[in-house]
Amino acid sequence: MEPEVAKLMAIAIVMGLGTVFPAIAIGWIGSKGADAIGRNPEAASKVQTAMILAIAFAEAIAIYALVISLILKFVD
């Protein structure tokens, strides 16, 4: 396999895994947050704050994957 092909495959794998798993995590966090709010509506503000913070951390993983793929793409 040529080095350029291997480099492009690595970029594709990083972006694929780096976007699929955070998307699954964000969906799971949203689902569990909605369940918690449904069970205890009085705690909605606390649950929502924790849920938004957790979603931000999950989204950061996708941003890290984007940065890594850009480094692989443009740095020799």
C-alpha positions as CSV (number, residue, x, y, z in Angstrom):
1,M,0.0,0.0,0.0
2,E,1.3,3.4,-0.9
3,P,2.0,5.9,1.9
4,E,-0.6,8.4,0.5
5,V,-3.3,5.8,0.4
6,A,-2.5,4.7,4.0
7,K,-2.6,8.3,5.1
8,L,-6.0,8.9,3.5
9,M,-7.3,5.6,5.0
10,A,-6.1,6.8,8.5
11,I,-7.9,10.1,8.0
12,A,-11.1,8.4,7.0
13,I,-11.0,6.0,10.0
14,V,-10.2,8.9,12.4
15,M,-13.1,11.0,11.1
16,G,-15.5,8.0,10.9
17,L,-14.9,6.8,14.5
18,G,-14.5,10.3,15.8
19,T,-17.9,11.3,14.7
20,V,-20.0,8.2,15.1
21,F,-19.2,7.5,18.7
22,P,-19.7,11.0,20.0
23,A,-23.0,11.1,18.1
24,I,-24.1,7.9,19.8
25,A,-23.0,9.3,23.2
26,I,-24.9,12.6,22.6
27,G,-28.1,10.7,21.8
28,W,-27.7,8.5,24.8
29,I,-27.1,11.5,27.1
30,G,-30.2,13.2,25.7
31,S,-32.3,10.1,26.2
32,K,-31.2,9.6,29.7
33,G,-31.7,13.3,30.5
34,A,-35.2,13.2,29.1
35,D,-35.9,10.1,31.2
36,A,-34.6,11.7,34.3
37,I,-36.6,14.9,33.8
38,G,-39.7,12.8,33.1
39,R,-39.3,10.9,36.4
40,N,-38.5,14.0,38.4
41,P,-39.7,17.3,36.8
42,E,-38.7,19.4,39.8
43,A,-35.0,18.6,39.2
44,A,-35.2,19.6,35.5
45,S,-32.8,22.5,35.8
46,K,-30.1,20.5,37.5
47,V,-30.5,17.6,35.1
48,Q,-30.5,19.9,32.1
49,T,-27.3,21.7,33.3
50,A,-25.5,18.4,33.8
51,M,-26.8,17.1,30.5
52,I,-25.6,20.1,28.5
53,L,-22.1,19.8,30.2
54,A,-21.9,16.1,29.3
55,I,-22.9,16.8,25.7
56,A,-20.2,19.5,25.4
57,F,-17.6,17.0,26.6
58,A,-18.8,14.4,24.1
59,E,-18.8,17.0,21.3
60,A,-15.2,17.9,22.2
61,I,-14.1,14.4,21.3
62,A,-15.5,14.9,17.7
63,I,-13.5,18.2,17.5
64,Y,-10.4,16.4,18.7
65,A,-10.9,13.9,15.9
66,L,-11.3,16.7,13.4
67,V,-8.0,18.3,14.6
68,I,-6.2,15.0,14.3
69,S,-7.5,14.3,10.8
70,L,-6.4,17.8,9.7
71,I,-3.0,17.3,11.2
72,L,-2.7,14.0,9.3
73,K,-3.9,15.6,6.1
74,F,-1.7,18.7,6.0
75,V,1.4,17.9,8.1
76,D,4.1,15.9,6.4
